[in-house]
Amino acid sequence: MRAPSSKARSGRQAKRERGVALMIVIISITLLTVVAADFAFNTRVDLQLAANHRDDTRAYFLAKSGIGMSRLVLKFQAQIDKSPIPGLPAAAAALLPPGQTGGGATGINLQVWRMIKVDCHMLQGMVADPDPREQPPMQVADSEFDREFSEVAERQQRRSFGGFEGCFQATISDEEERLNLVRLDAPGEGNRPVAMGLFELLSDKRFEFLFEREDANRVKVNPQEVLINLKDWIDEDEVQASLNLSGQGPIFVSGFSDENYPYDSYETRYEAKNARFDSVDELFMVHGVNDAFMAAFRDRLTVYPDVNAKLNINSDDPMMIYAAIRAVMDPARPDPRINDPVFVDRLIQQIRAAKMFAYFGMSVKDFVTVVAAAGVQVNTSIMNNVANNNFVSDKSKTYRIESYGEAGNVMKKITTVVRLDDGLGQLLYWREE
């Protein structure tokens, strides 16, 4: 058999070489495609991360803007609270129907912070973005330096204080319209309004289910035990307190047992703090306080006002209005009707109607007048000195601000508590979410 010629061998070798080159080209294109796709994906991810970081920063500072605007509103509120208006009682009385008393009887009690909606639209209305068409024309520059300076000045001219992307919204609430747990350790009879108000709140039939089962720590308590544990957490002694519900003498009396024994059964044992609360979240440390308890009562409890701060009667919460009614009652002459839901609801409606006629805000005198007109015996110490009583008030100094900032797909929340002073208020609490 004749051997293949050299020409035929070279032809087959060239075909094999062309096949290898094609595979190399295909593999190279595939690798380049993968690298390019990965590079494009990483670029998109980096771009989105940068955009999220930008929006996160914008949302944070927009939320801070809501805090700043709210503190400005509260500063204005403090100025109103300190500014008596001459001739106001007569002017307020002239506006009311016959037989009605007005909130202006003892001064102006307007709650401006309730009337103002603090959000980005408010700020934009205060510092509107100017129309570029209304800007004066820039002068023609001669030299290169003048031209460069003119370009910078023109860019700065187009910017305005009110121009920003995103939005914020802030809500203000009165901390002194809640039950101040710090006051449970107030000396003398000063703790009675809060202690009795909290006891009635915890004993309400609507919240019985909270005390019918054990919590995650296998703890089952009753309202009296929770009230005692709250008192023992902040008092200075290490003896468990007892309740005196007779209406005579102090409501808390010293017991004989150790106040720390409820915490000995915990997996991680600890002792009562014996100092005031730092935040509302610290309530979770108190024996008997759990998630269900906080879900029901968190918005009705506070720990930030001063120990001498009194319950504000201008709350919109029916339970807090009921607590204020009990605070002004005479403990020596309790009215049995105060336990009748129908009577209490009717009395609350009368108080709300009086607020509607109180054009300059409802005062303590008006509140006490409505309660007394319903036949409820009012504490004689309040009747003798309505303006400077030790139980309720119509003005507050401690407020909570919740501000939301939104930019792009990012939302930030800042919660702070402010106590009014001569400036923008003292910060008592700050939390970022």
Disulfide bonds with the S-S distance in Angstrom:
Cys120-Cys167 1.66
